[in-house]
Amino acid sequence: MKYDVIIAGAGAAGIMCAIEAGKRGRKVLIIERAEKIGKKILISGGGRCNFTNKKVTSKNYLSANEHFSKSALARFSQNDFIALVEKHGIAYHEKTLGQLFCDGSSREIISMLAVECANAGVEIKVNCSIEEVKKETSFLLQTTAGEFECDSFVIASGGLSIPKIGATNFGYKVADQFGLSIVTPYPALVPLLWSDKDRSVYGDLSGIALPVTVTCGKVSFSESMLFTHKGLSGPAILQISSYWKEGEAISIDLLQHIDLEKMFLKYRTVRSELGYILSRQLPKNFVQKWCGANYPSKPMNQISDKDLRKISEMLHKWKVVPTGTEGFEKAEVTAGGVDTKELSSKTMEATKIGGLFFIGEVVDVTGWLGGYNFQWAWSSGWAAGQAV
Ligand SMILES: Cc1cc2nc3c(=O)[nH]c(=O)nc-3n(C[C@H](O)[C@H](O)[C@H](O)COP(=O)(O)OP(=O)(O)OC[C@H]3O[C@@H](n4cnc5c(N)ncnc54)[C@H](O)[C@@H]3O)c2cc1C
């Protein structure tokens, strides 16, 4: 069967591209390996899909080229997606930091996209995997359901995160086949792991959450952090994990709203113990473990000024050296991907291979936590949809 446009993958990016291409009168087919469309949308945002963010700029993305995302994000912005959501009467709310979630369920976003696909005349084939791609004058696709042909071929097959729900390396394989370079993919928005020593101290604090500012290199995030059996998680840690490289330390300000050195001055002459003073600001269990590992608790009036300064510094800049991440199994996204220098930022078409497009997570553009990854999927999908 011959189509104008075939899209590999019925995730956020692929569906948005299909809708736009269909609206332009193109004969469009989406081929999806899984048994249904939008499986990641379904599980996103804890089942409520954090579909975009009220404030989106290219600064909310990691990429070897920080400017690449600008054009697509400007041409189809968060406001355009919000307008679509409102057109379909989907109720939503802002949770925190501009993050917009459905009041009901992620299913509403999938239904909205399915209706838009139907209105645009898009065909969708599920339970079908693309196995081989050849380019002659058009693209010839060998699939588990036979051969297909198209003039424009769009790769929207996502990254490597959560293989359990169908992630594949298909997009990178196609890029490689056509000689396009790839920025090595790595798990991002992912929990970090304790060293053996830290696990033996902090491992049973699992479940404790704290507001913190976490820093890696020049990047900082102020959000909540969660202790787990294996290491650290929660929004602040997921955010910084995208910037963290093996061997590096992260620095955690455990008392971001307090000047601890000043506070200690108040208690300088009292007999109360350090642990007691600290546990007025931090969870008692944590303070016990921290003191045990770093500075045995004793009465405040027996601690020198120098040591109090040191303790203050250690808690405002708690250094943790993770031994790794929980990997693609647990990563919300894959950072890295098809190198943006191979693609047009306006159309997402490969500059060397006419008719071949890459959109969404498979591209080396990775958003922060907070709706930014879906916005990139909608924006890049929309941009390609205007060009295919
Ligand atoms: C648990 C979880 C929660 C998340 N929550 C949010 C959130 O709330 N907000 C946010 O912005 N981001 C969130 N994300 C990230 C977001 O889901 C992704 O960035 C986004 O879905 C990427 O869209 P995509 O279309 O590029 O790829 P995907 O959604 O991964 O879609 C790719 C599709 O291609 C199909 N495919 C792969 N190989 C082939 C092949 N060979 N042939 C045919 N089909 C193929 C796959 O089955 C899949 O359906 C979350 C991610 C996870 C894992």
The ligand as a Gaussian input file, in Angstrom:
#p B3LYP/6-31G(d) Opt

LIG

0 1
 C        6.042000       6.814000      33.546000
 C        6.202000       8.035000      32.665000
 C        5.483000       9.176000      32.954000
 C        5.654000      10.324000      32.167000
 N        4.920000      11.438000      32.473000
 C        5.085000      12.558000      31.723000
 C        4.291000      13.705000      31.971000
 O        3.382000      13.698000      32.811000
 N        4.542000      14.833000      31.228000
 C        5.509000      14.862000      30.234000
 O        5.692000      15.890000      29.581000
 N        6.225000      13.751000      29.936000
 C        6.024000      12.615000      30.650000
 N        6.751000      11.491000      30.336000
 C        7.631000      11.532000      29.140000
 C        6.755000      11.424000      27.889000
 O        5.831000      10.370000      28.078000
 C        7.591000      11.152000      26.638000
 O        8.624000      12.086000      26.528000
 C        6.726000      11.215000      25.381000
 O        5.693000      10.251000      25.490000
 C        7.539000      10.951000      24.131000
 O        6.660000      10.856000      23.059000
 P        7.106000      10.184000      21.689000
 O        5.886000      10.225000      20.825000
 O        8.348000      10.792000      21.191000
 O        7.474000       8.674000      22.062000
 P        6.600000       7.518000      22.749000
 O        5.475000       8.059000      23.514000
 O        7.575000       6.657000      23.449000
 O        5.980000       6.734000      21.514000
 C        6.751000       5.929000      20.662000
 C        5.888000       4.850000      20.083000
 O        6.589000       4.168000      19.044000
 C        6.283000       2.796000      19.108000
 N        7.353000       2.051000      18.414000
 C        8.627000       1.853000      18.814000
 N        9.301000       1.134000      17.892000
 C        8.432000       0.880000      16.878000
 C        8.541000       0.156000      15.638000
 N        9.670000      -0.432000      15.245000
 N        7.441000       0.080000      14.838000
 C        6.268000       0.655000      15.228000
 N        6.119000       1.334000      16.396000
 C        7.190000       1.452000      17.200000
 C        6.190000       2.510000      20.611000
 O        5.426000       1.360000      20.877000
 C        5.519000       3.802000      21.118000
 O        4.118000       3.693000      21.165000
 C        6.576000      10.324000      31.086000
 C        7.269000       9.148000      30.778000
 C        7.090000       8.018000      31.550000
 C        7.845000       6.772000      31.183000

